[in-house]
Amino acid sequence: MIPKKTVILGASTHEWRYAYLAAYKLATYGHEIVPIGIEEGVLAGKEIVIGQPEIEEVHTVTMYLNPKNQTEYYEYILDELQPERIVFNPGSENPDFMEMAKDHDIEVVEGCTLVMLSQGLY
């Protein structure tokens, strides 16, 4: 398995959130994570970043925001992060943004990061 730098958009320190579980599972599988959220804290040993930090060589953005909360990140993801793929986890599916990502030659996956990891598909 090749480690993939992954931005977790919608990161949270709340243990019942899927973004929380995904952060720990990604780290366990050896992937470098960059958690971005709206509240400060530490997640899987990494500081949660607030805002839109400059991050280089992003392989995957795993999305844990509902479509309404994604709009402020469109340009940031497409033009600055330029990931190889975006995983739209359940509840984050966004047909408009998915089309925009495809137009930028970004792979779009409708799936669950946790399931993908457990099945060796990440």
N, CA, C and O atoms as a GROMACS GRO file, in nm:
protein
  488
    1MET      N    1   0.083  -0.119   0.000
    1MET     CA    2   0.000   0.000   0.000
    1MET      C    3   0.088   0.125   0.000
    1MET      O    4   0.184   0.135   0.076
    2ILE      N    5   0.053   0.217  -0.083
    2ILE     CA    6   0.126   0.344  -0.091
    2ILE      C    7   0.052   0.447  -0.005
    2ILE      O    8  -0.067   0.469  -0.025
    3PRO      N    9   0.122   0.509   0.091
    3PRO     CA   10   0.056   0.612   0.174
    3PRO      C   11   0.007   0.728   0.087
    3PRO      O   12   0.075   0.771  -0.006
    4LYS      N   13  -0.112   0.776   0.118
    4LYS     CA   14  -0.172   0.886   0.043
    4LYS      C   15  -0.204   1.001   0.138
    4LYS      O   16  -0.280   0.984   0.233
    5LYS      N   17  -0.144   1.118   0.112
    5LYS     CA   18  -0.175   1.235   0.194
    5LYS      C   19  -0.323   1.268   0.175
    5LYS      O   20  -0.370   1.289   0.063
    6THR      N   21  -0.394   1.273   0.287
    6THR     CA   22  -0.539   1.289   0.283
    6THR      C   23  -0.583   1.407   0.367
    6THR      O   24  -0.550   1.416   0.486
    7VAL      N   25  -0.658   1.497   0.306
    7VAL     CA   26  -0.721   1.608   0.377
    7VAL      C   27  -0.860   1.560   0.420
    7VAL      O   28  -0.940   1.514   0.339
    8ILE      N   29  -0.886   1.570   0.549
    8ILE     CA   30  -1.018   1.534   0.604
    8ILE      C   31  -1.094   1.663   0.621
    8ILE      O   32  -1.069   1.739   0.715
    9LEU      N   33  -1.188   1.689   0.532
    9LEU     CA   34  -1.265   1.814   0.537
    9LEU      C   35  -1.393   1.791   0.616
    9LEU      O   36  -1.481   1.715   0.575
   10GLY      N   37  -1.401   1.858   0.729
   10GLY     CA   38  -1.511   1.837   0.822
   10GLY      C   39  -1.463   1.759   0.943
   10GLY      O   40  -1.542   1.691   1.010
   11ALA      N   41  -1.332   1.768   0.971
   11ALA     CA   42  -1.272   1.697   1.084
   11ALA      C   43  -1.334   1.742   1.215
   11ALA      O   44  -1.374   1.857   1.231
   12SER      N   45  -1.342   1.648   1.308
   12SER     CA   46  -1.407   1.676   1.436
   12SER      C   47  -1.341   1.592   1.546
   12SER      O   48  -1.294   1.481   1.521
   13THR      N   49  -1.339   1.647   1.667
   13THR     CA   50  -1.288   1.571   1.782
   13THR      C   51  -1.399   1.492   1.850
   13THR      O   52  -1.375   1.427   1.952
   14HIS      N   53  -1.519   1.496   1.796
   14HIS     CA   54  -1.632   1.422   1.853
   14HIS      C   55  -1.624   1.276   1.810
   14HIS      O   56  -1.630   1.245   1.692
   15GLU      N   57  -1.610   1.187   1.906
   15GLU     CA   58  -1.585   1.046   1.880
   15GLU      C   59  -1.695   0.976   1.801
   15GLU      O   60  -1.669   0.873   1.738
   16TRP      N   61  -1.815   1.028   1.801
   16TRP     CA   62  -1.926   0.964   1.730
   16TRP      C   63  -1.932   1.004   1.583
   16TRP      O   64  -2.014   0.950   1.508
   17ARG      N   65  -1.849   1.097   1.541
   17ARG     CA   66  -1.849   1.142   1.401
   17ARG      C   67  -1.763   1.048   1.315
   17ARG      O   68  -1.658   1.000   1.357
   18TYR      N   69  -1.811   1.025   1.193
   18TYR     CA   70  -1.736   0.938   1.102
   18TYR      C   71  -1.602   0.999   1.063
   18TYR      O   72  -1.506   0.926   1.039
   19ALA      N   73  -1.594   1.132   1.057
   19ALA     CA   74  -1.466   1.197   1.026
   19ALA      C   75  -1.362   1.164   1.133
   19ALA      O   76  -1.244   1.148   1.101
   20TYR      N   77  -1.404   1.156   1.256
   20TYR     CA   78  -1.315   1.119   1.368
   20TYR      C   79  -1.264   0.976   1.349
   20TYR      O   80  -1.144   0.950   1.358
   21LEU      N   81  -1.357   0.886   1.323
   21LEU     CA   82  -1.319   0.745   1.303
   21LEU      C   83  -1.228   0.729   1.183
   21LEU      O   84  -1.131   0.653   1.188
   22ALA      N   85  -1.258   0.800   1.076
   22ALA     CA   86  -1.177   0.790   0.954
   22ALA      C   87  -1.035   0.841   0.979
   22ALA      O   88  -0.939   0.784   0.928
   23ALA      N   89  -1.021   0.947   1.056
   23ALA     CA   90  -0.888   1.002   1.083
   23ALA      C   91  -0.800   0.897   1.150
   23ALA      O   92  -0.685   0.877   1.111
   24TYR      N   93  -0.854   0.830   1.250
   24TYR     CA   94  -0.776   0.729   1.320
   24TYR      C   95  -0.747   0.608   1.232
   24TYR      O   96  -0.637   0.552   1.236
   25LYS      N   97  -0.844   0.568   1.152
   25LYS     CA   98  -0.822   0.453   1.064
   25LYS      C   99  -0.722   0.487   0.955
   25LYS      O  100  -0.636   0.405   0.922
   26LEU      N  101  -0.731   0.607   0.897
   26LEU     CA  102  -0.633   0.649   0.796
   26LEU      C  103  -0.492   0.649   0.855
   26LEU      O  104  -0.398   0.600   0.794
   27ALA      N  105  -0.478   0.705   0.976
   27ALA     CA  106  -0.347   0.710   1.041
   27ALA      C  107  -0.296   0.569   1.070
   27ALA      O  108  -0.177   0.542   1.053
   28THR      N  109  -0.384   0.481   1.115
   28THR     CA  110  -0.347   0.342   1.143
   28THR      C  111  -0.295   0.273   1.018
   28THR      O  112  -0.204   0.190   1.025
   29TYR      N  113  -0.353   0.306   0.903
   29TYR     CA  114  -0.312   0.246   0.777
   29TYR      C  115  -0.189   0.316   0.717
   29TYR      O  116  -0.144   0.280   0.608
   30GLY      N  117  -0.136   0.416   0.787
   30GLY     CA  118  -0.012   0.480   0.744
   30GLY      C  119  -0.027   0.598   0.652
   30GLY      O  120   0.071   0.644   0.593
   31HIS      N  121  -0.149   0.649   0.637
   31HIS     CA  122  -0.171   0.766   0.552
   31HIS      C  123  -0.147   0.894   0.633
   31HIS      O  124  -0.187   0.903   0.749
   32GLU      N  125  -0.082   0.991   0.571
   32GLU     CA  126  -0.064   1.122   0.634
   32GLU      C  127  -0.197   1.195   0.627
   32GLU      O  128  -0.256   1.206   0.520
   33ILE      N  129  -0.243   1.246   0.740
   33ILE     CA  130  -0.370   1.318   0.741
   33ILE      C  131  -0.349   1.465   0.772
   33ILE      O  132  -0.259   1.503   0.846
   34VAL      N  133  -0.436   1.546   0.714
   34VAL     CA  134  -0.444   1.688   0.744
   34VAL      C  135  -0.591   1.717   0.775
   34VAL      O  136  -0.671   1.733   0.684
   35PRO      N  137  -0.626   1.722   0.904
   35PRO     CA  138  -0.766   1.747   0.939
   35PRO      C  139  -0.800   1.896   0.933
   35PRO      O  140  -0.732   1.980   0.994
   36ILE      N  141  -0.906   1.928   0.861
   36ILE     CA  142  -0.955   2.066   0.852
   36ILE      C  143  -1.096   2.068   0.910
   36ILE      O  144  -1.182   1.990   0.868
   37GLY      N  145  -1.118   2.157   1.005
   37GLY     CA  146  -1.249   2.166   1.070
   37GLY      C  147  -1.281   2.307   1.111
   37GLY      O  148  -1.213   2.402   1.071
   38ILE      N  149  -1.384   2.320   1.192
   38ILE     CA  150  -1.427   2.453   1.236
   38ILE      C  151  -1.396   2.476   1.384
   38ILE      O  152  -1.416   2.587   1.434
   39GLU      N  153  -1.348   2.372   1.453
   39GLU     CA  154  -1.311   2.385   1.594
   39GLU      C  155  -1.170   2.335   1.615
   39GLU      O  156  -1.129   2.235   1.557
   40GLU      N  157  -1.095   2.407   1.698
   40GLU     CA  158  -0.958   2.364   1.729
   40GLU      C  159  -0.960   2.233   1.807
   40GLU      O  160  -1.057   2.201   1.876
   41GLY      N  161  -0.852   2.160   1.796
   41GLY     CA  162  -0.839   2.036   1.869
   41GLY      C  163  -0.733   1.950   1.805
   41GLY      O  164  -0.669   1.989   1.708
   42VAL      N  165  -0.716   1.832   1.862
   42VAL     CA  166  -0.618   1.737   1.809
   42VAL      C  167  -0.694   1.611   1.769
   42VAL      O  168  -0.780   1.562   1.842
   43LEU      N  169  -0.660   1.562   1.652
   43LEU     CA  170  -0.727   1.444   1.598
   43LEU      C  171  -0.621   1.349   1.545
   43LEU      O  172  -0.546   1.384   1.454
   44ALA      N  173  -0.615   1.230   1.599
   44ALA     CA  174  -0.518   1.128   1.558
   44ALA      C  175  -0.376   1.186   1.559
   44ALA      O  176  -0.295   1.156   1.471
   45GLY      N  177  -0.346   1.267   1.660
   45GLY     CA  178  -0.213   1.322   1.676
   45GLY      C  179  -0.184   1.445   1.592
   45GLY      O  180  -0.071   1.495   1.594
   46LYS      N  181  -0.281   1.494   1.518
   46LYS     CA  182  -0.262   1.611   1.432
   46LYS      C  183  -0.354   1.724   1.477
   46LYS      O  184  -0.470   1.701   1.513
   47GLU      N  185  -0.301   1.846   1.474
   47GLU     CA  186  -0.383   1.963   1.504
   47GLU      C  187  -0.488   1.981   1.396
   47GLU      O  188  -0.458   1.970   1.277
   48ILE      N  189  -0.611   2.007   1.436
   48ILE     CA  190  -0.715   2.040   1.338
   48ILE      C  191  -0.689   2.182   1.291
   48ILE      O  192  -0.676   2.274   1.372
   49VAL      N  193  -0.682   2.198   1.162
   49VAL     CA  194  -0.655   2.327   1.101
   49VAL      C  195  -0.788   2.393   1.070
   49VAL      O  196  -0.882   2.328   1.022
   50ILE      N  197  -0.797   2.522   1.097
   50ILE     CA  198  -0.917   2.598   1.066
   50ILE      C  199  -0.885   2.687   0.947
   50ILE      O  200  -0.779   2.749   0.941
   51GLY      N  201  -0.976   2.693   0.852
   51GLY     CA  202  -0.955   2.777   0.735
   51GLY      C  203  -0.914   2.696   0.614
   51GLY      O  204  -0.956   2.582   0.596
   52GLN      N  205  -0.830   2.758   0.532
   52GLN     CA  206  -0.789   2.697   0.406
   52GLN      C  207  -0.637   2.705   0.392
   52GLN      O  208  -0.585   2.788   0.317
   53PRO      N  209  -0.566   2.620   0.466
   53PRO     CA  210  -0.420   2.626   0.466
   53PRO      C  211  -0.360   2.578   0.334
   53PRO      O  212  -0.420   2.502   0.258
   54GLU      N  213  -0.239   2.626   0.309
   54GLU     CA  214  -0.165   2.578   0.192
   54GLU      C  215  -0.112   2.439   0.225
   54GLU      O  216  -0.042   2.420   0.325
   55ILE      N  217  -0.145   2.342   0.141
   55ILE     CA  218  -0.102   2.205   0.160
   55ILE      C  219  -0.055   2.153   0.025
   55ILE      O  220  -0.126   2.166  -0.075
   56GLU      N  221   0.061   2.095   0.023
   56GLU     CA  222   0.115   2.045  -0.103
   56GLU      C  223   0.100   1.895  -0.114
   56GLU      O  224   0.092   1.823  -0.014
   57GLU      N  225   0.096   1.848  -0.238
   57GLU     CA  226   0.094   1.707  -0.271
   57GLU      C  227  -0.019   1.630  -0.204
   57GLU      O  228   0.003   1.526  -0.143
   58VAL      N  229  -0.140   1.683  -0.216
   58VAL     CA  230  -0.258   1.616  -0.161
   58VAL      C  231  -0.303   1.509  -0.260
   58VAL      O  232  -0.324   1.536  -0.378
   59HIS      N  233  -0.316   1.389  -0.211
   59HIS     CA  234  -0.368   1.282  -0.296
   59HIS      C  235  -0.521   1.279  -0.292
   59HIS      O  236  -0.587   1.275  -0.396
   60THR      N  237  -0.576   1.282  -0.170
   60THR     CA  238  -0.720   1.264  -0.154
   60THR      C  239  -0.778   1.368  -0.059
   60THR      O  240  -0.718   1.402   0.043
   61VAL      N  241  -0.894   1.419  -0.094
   61VAL     CA  242  -0.977   1.495  -0.001
   61VAL      C  243  -1.094   1.404   0.032
   61VAL      O  244  -1.167   1.362  -0.058
   62THR      N  245  -1.112   1.373   0.159
   62THR     CA  246  -1.227   1.294   0.199
   62THR      C  247  -1.326   1.389   0.265
   62THR      O  248  -1.295   1.456   0.364
   63MET      N  249  -1.445   1.393   0.209
   63MET     CA  250  -1.544   1.496   0.240
   63MET      C  251  -1.643   1.450   0.346
   63MET      O  252  -1.710   1.348   0.332
   64TYR      N  253  -1.650   1.529   0.454
   64TYR     CA  254  -1.746   1.504   0.561
   64TYR      C  255  -1.831   1.629   0.588
   64TYR      O  256  -1.874   1.652   0.700
   65LEU      N  257  -1.853   1.707   0.484
   65LEU     CA  258  -1.940   1.826   0.494
   65LEU      C  259  -2.062   1.803   0.407
   65LEU      O  260  -2.054   1.741   0.301
   66ASN      N  261  -2.176   1.855   0.452
   66ASN     CA  262  -2.292   1.846   0.365
   66ASN      C  263  -2.274   1.943   0.248
   66ASN      O  264  -2.196   2.037   0.258
   67PRO      N  265  -2.346   1.921   0.139
   67PRO     CA  266  -2.325   2.003   0.019
   67PRO      C  267  -2.332   2.153   0.042
   67PRO      O  268  -2.255   2.228  -0.018
   68LYS      N  269  -2.422   2.198   0.128
   68LYS     CA  270  -2.437   2.341   0.156
   68LYS      C  271  -2.309   2.400   0.213
   68LYS      O  272  -2.274   2.514   0.183
   69ASN      N  273  -2.239   2.324   0.296
   69ASN     CA  274  -2.117   2.372   0.360
   69ASN      C  275  -1.991   2.352   0.276
   69ASN      O  276  -1.882   2.391   0.317
   70GLN      N  277  -2.006   2.292   0.159
   70GLN     CA  278  -1.892   2.269   0.072
   70GLN      C  279  -1.859   2.388  -0.017
   70GLN      O  280  -1.745   2.403  -0.060
   71THR      N  281  -1.957   2.472  -0.046
   71THR     CA  282  -1.940   2.576  -0.148
   71THR      C  283  -1.820   2.667  -0.121
   71THR      O  284  -1.751   2.707  -0.215
   72GLU      N  285  -1.795   2.700   0.004
   72GLU     CA  286  -1.682   2.789   0.035
   72GLU      C  287  -1.546   2.722   0.009
   72GLU      O  288  -1.443   2.790   0.011
   73TYR      N  289  -1.546   2.593  -0.014
   73TYR     CA  290  -1.422   2.520  -0.037
   73TYR      C  291  -1.399   2.482  -0.184
   73TYR      O  292  -1.294   2.426  -0.217
   74TYR      N  293  -1.494   2.511  -0.272
   74TYR     CA  294  -1.481   2.471  -0.412
   74TYR      C  295  -1.348   2.516  -0.473
   74TYR      O  296  -1.268   2.434  -0.518
   75GLU      N  297  -1.324   2.646  -0.473
   75GLU     CA  298  -1.201   2.700  -0.534
   75GLU      C  299  -1.078   2.648  -0.462
   75GLU      O  300  -0.979   2.612  -0.526
   76TYR      N  301  -1.084   2.643  -0.332
   76TYR     CA  302  -0.971   2.596  -0.253
   76TYR      C  303  -0.931   2.454  -0.293
   76TYR      O  304  -0.813   2.426  -0.315
   77ILE      N  305  -1.028   2.367  -0.304
   77ILE     CA  306  -0.999   2.227  -0.339
   77ILE      C  307  -0.954   2.217  -0.484
   77ILE      O  308  -0.852   2.155  -0.513
   78LEU      N  309  -1.030   2.276  -0.575
   78LEU     CA  310  -1.003   2.260  -0.717
   78LEU      C  311  -0.876   2.330  -0.763
   78LEU      O  312  -0.799   2.275  -0.842
   79ASP      N  313  -0.855   2.452  -0.714
   79ASP     CA  314  -0.745   2.534  -0.766
   79ASP      C  315  -0.620   2.534  -0.679
   79ASP      O  316  -0.509   2.551  -0.730
   80GLU      N  317  -0.636   2.515  -0.548
   80GLU     CA  318  -0.519   2.519  -0.460
   80GLU      C  319  -0.471   2.378  -0.422
   80GLU      O  320  -0.353   2.346  -0.442
   81LEU      N  321  -0.561   2.296  -0.369
   81LEU     CA  322  -0.518   2.162  -0.328
   81LEU      C  323  -0.492   2.072  -0.448
   81LEU      O  324  -0.396   1.994  -0.448
   82GLN      N  325  -0.576   2.082  -0.548
   82GLN     CA  326  -0.565   2.001  -0.670
   82GLN      C  327  -0.540   1.854  -0.638
   82GLN      O  328  -0.439   1.798  -0.682
   83PRO      N  329  -0.630   1.791  -0.564
   83PRO     CA  330  -0.609   1.650  -0.528
   83PRO      C  331  -0.627   1.559  -0.649
   83PRO      O  332  -0.684   1.598  -0.751
   84GLU      N  333  -0.578   1.438  -0.634
   84GLU     CA  334  -0.601   1.338  -0.738
   84GLU      C  335  -0.744   1.285  -0.732
   84GLU      O  336  -0.802   1.248  -0.834
   85ARG      N  337  -0.801   1.282  -0.610
   85ARG     CA  338  -0.940   1.235  -0.598
   85ARG      C  339  -1.008   1.301  -0.479
   85ARG      O  340  -0.945   1.351  -0.387
   86ILE      N  341  -1.141   1.297  -0.487
   86ILE     CA  342  -1.227   1.342  -0.376
   86ILE      C  343  -1.320   1.226  -0.345
   86ILE      O  344  -1.387   1.173  -0.433
   87VAL      N  345  -1.324   1.188  -0.217
   87VAL     CA  346  -1.418   1.086  -0.172
   87VAL      C  347  -1.535   1.158  -0.107
   87VAL      O  348  -1.518   1.230  -0.009
   88PHE      N  349  -1.653   1.138  -0.164
   88PHE     CA  350  -1.775   1.195  -0.109
   88PHE      C  351  -1.840   1.088  -0.022
   88PHE      O  352  -1.905   0.996  -0.072
   89ASN      N  353  -1.820   1.101   0.109
   89ASN     CA  354  -1.876   1.005   0.204
   89ASN      C  355  -2.028   1.023   0.212
   89ASN      O  356  -2.080   1.127   0.174
   90PRO      N  357  -2.099   0.920   0.261
   90PRO     CA  358  -2.244   0.930   0.269
   90PRO      C  359  -2.290   1.060   0.338
   90PRO      O  360  -2.242   1.094   0.446
   91GLY      N  361  -2.382   1.129   0.276
   91GLY     CA  362  -2.432   1.256   0.327
   91GLY      C  363  -2.362   1.377   0.269
   91GLY      O  364  -2.407   1.490   0.285
   92SER      N  365  -2.250   1.354   0.201
   92SER     CA  366  -2.175   1.466   0.142
   92SER      C  367  -2.187   1.469  -0.010
   92SER      O  368  -2.127   1.556  -0.074
   93GLU      N  369  -2.262   1.377  -0.067
   93GLU     CA  370  -2.274   1.371  -0.212
   93GLU      C  371  -2.325   1.505  -0.265
   93GLU      O  372  -2.419   1.564  -0.211
   94ASN      N  373  -2.261   1.553  -0.372
   94ASN     CA  374  -2.290   1.686  -0.425
   94ASN      C  375  -2.270   1.682  -0.577
   94ASN      O  376  -2.159   1.705  -0.625
   95PRO      N  377  -2.376   1.653  -0.653
   95PRO     CA  378  -2.363   1.638  -0.798
   95PRO      C  379  -2.296   1.757  -0.866
   95PRO      O  380  -2.216   1.738  -0.958
   96ASP      N  381  -2.327   1.879  -0.825
   96ASP     CA  382  -2.267   1.997  -0.889
   96ASP      C  383  -2.116   1.999  -0.868
   96ASP      O  384  -2.039   2.019  -0.963
   97PHE      N  385  -2.072   1.979  -0.743
   97PHE     CA  386  -1.930   1.981  -0.714
   97PHE      C  387  -1.858   1.861  -0.776
   97PHE      O  388  -1.743   1.870  -0.819
   98MET      N  389  -1.928   1.749  -0.781
   98MET     CA  390  -1.870   1.629  -0.842
   98MET      C  391  -1.839   1.656  -0.990
   98MET      O  392  -1.733   1.617  -1.040
   99GLU      N  393  -1.930   1.722  -1.058
   99GLU     CA  394  -1.907   1.756  -1.200
   99GLU      C  395  -1.791   1.854  -1.214
   99GLU      O  396  -1.709   1.841  -1.304
  100MET      N  397  -1.786   1.953  -1.125
  100MET     CA  398  -1.676   2.050  -1.129
  100MET      C  399  -1.543   1.978  -1.110
  100MET      O  400  -1.445   2.008  -1.180
  101ALA      N  401  -1.538   1.884  -1.018
  101ALA     CA  402  -1.414   1.810  -0.992
  101ALA      C  403  -1.375   1.728  -1.116
  101ALA      O  404  -1.258   1.726  -1.154
  102LYS      N  405  -1.471   1.662  -1.177
  102LYS     CA  406  -1.442   1.584  -1.298
  102LYS      C  407  -1.388   1.674  -1.408
  102LYS      O  408  -1.297   1.635  -1.482
  103ASP      N  409  -1.444   1.794  -1.419
  103ASP     CA  410  -1.396   1.890  -1.520
  103ASP      C  411  -1.251   1.933  -1.494
  103ASP      O  412  -1.183   1.980  -1.584
  104HIS      N  413  -1.204   1.917  -1.370
  104HIS     CA  414  -1.066   1.948  -1.332
  104HIS      C  415  -0.979   1.821  -1.332
  104HIS      O  416  -0.869   1.820  -1.276
  105ASP      N  417  -1.030   1.716  -1.394
  105ASP     CA  418  -0.959   1.587  -1.402
  105ASP      C  419  -0.928   1.528  -1.265
  105ASP      O  420  -0.822   1.468  -1.246
  106ILE      N  421  -1.020   1.545  -1.171
  106ILE     CA  422  -1.007   1.488  -1.038
  106ILE      C  423  -1.101   1.367  -1.031
  106ILE      O  424  -1.218   1.377  -1.067
  107GLU      N  425  -1.048   1.255  -0.985
  107GLU     CA  426  -1.131   1.135  -0.969
  107GLU      C  427  -1.234   1.161  -0.860
  107GLU      O  428  -1.202   1.216  -0.754
  108VAL      N  429  -1.357   1.122  -0.886
  108VAL     CA  430  -1.466   1.140  -0.791
  108VAL      C  431  -1.514   1.002  -0.746
  108VAL      O  432  -1.544   0.916  -0.829
  109VAL      N  433  -1.520   0.983  -0.615
  109VAL     CA  434  -1.565   0.856  -0.560
  109VAL      C  435  -1.681   0.882  -0.464
  109VAL      O  436  -1.667   0.959  -0.369
  110GLU      N  437  -1.794   0.819  -0.492
  110GLU     CA  438  -1.905   0.818  -0.396
  110GLU      C  439  -1.887   0.693  -0.314
  110GLU      O  440  -1.912   0.582  -0.362
  111GLY      N  441  -1.843   0.709  -0.191
  111GLY     CA  442  -1.817   0.592  -0.109
  111GLY      C  443  -1.789   0.631   0.033
  111GLY      O  444  -1.805   0.747   0.072
  112CYS      N  445  -1.748   0.534   0.110
  112CYS     CA  446  -1.718   0.555   0.251
  112CYS      C  447  -1.571   0.526   0.274
  112CYS      O  448  -1.524   0.415   0.247
  113THR      N  449  -1.499   0.623   0.323
  113THR     CA  450  -1.356   0.607   0.348
  113THR      C  451  -1.330   0.488   0.439
  113THR      O  452  -1.237   0.411   0.415
  114LEU      N  453  -1.411   0.472   0.543
  114LEU     CA  454  -1.392   0.360   0.636
  114LEU      C  455  -1.408   0.226   0.567
  114LEU      O  456  -1.329   0.134   0.591
  115VAL      N  457  -1.507   0.212   0.482
  115VAL     CA  458  -1.529   0.089   0.408
  115VAL      C  459  -1.417   0.066   0.308
  115VAL      O  460  -1.366  -0.045   0.294
  116MET      N  461  -1.379   0.173   0.236
  116MET     CA  462  -1.272   0.162   0.138
  116MET      C  463  -1.143   0.110   0.204
  116MET      O  464  -1.075   0.024   0.149
  117LEU      N  465  -1.111   0.164   0.321
  117LEU     CA  466  -0.989   0.121   0.392
  117LEU      C  467  -0.999  -0.025   0.433
  117LEU      O  468  -0.904  -0.102   0.415
  118SER      N  469  -1.113  -0.064   0.488
  118SER     CA  470  -1.127  -0.202   0.539
  118SER      C  471  -1.128  -0.303   0.425
  118SER      O  472  -1.095  -0.420   0.446
  119GLN      N  473  -1.165  -0.260   0.304
  119GLN     CA  474  -1.168  -0.352   0.190
  119GLN      C  475  -1.043  -0.341   0.102
  119GLN      O  476  -1.034  -0.406  -0.002
  120GLY      N  477  -0.947  -0.260   0.145
  120GLY     CA  478  -0.824  -0.246   0.068
  120GLY      C  479  -0.841  -0.168  -0.060
  120GLY      O  480  -0.763  -0.184  -0.154
  121LEU      N  481  -0.943  -0.083  -0.067
  121LEU     CA  482  -0.974  -0.007  -0.188
  121LEU      C  483  -0.932   0.138  -0.180
  121LEU      O  484  -0.960   0.216  -0.272
  122TYR      N  485  -0.865   0.177  -0.073
  122TYR     CA  486  -0.828   0.317  -0.056
  122TYR      C  487  -0.702   0.346  -0.134
  122TYR      O  488  -0.653   0.459  -0.134
   0.00000   0.00000   0.00000
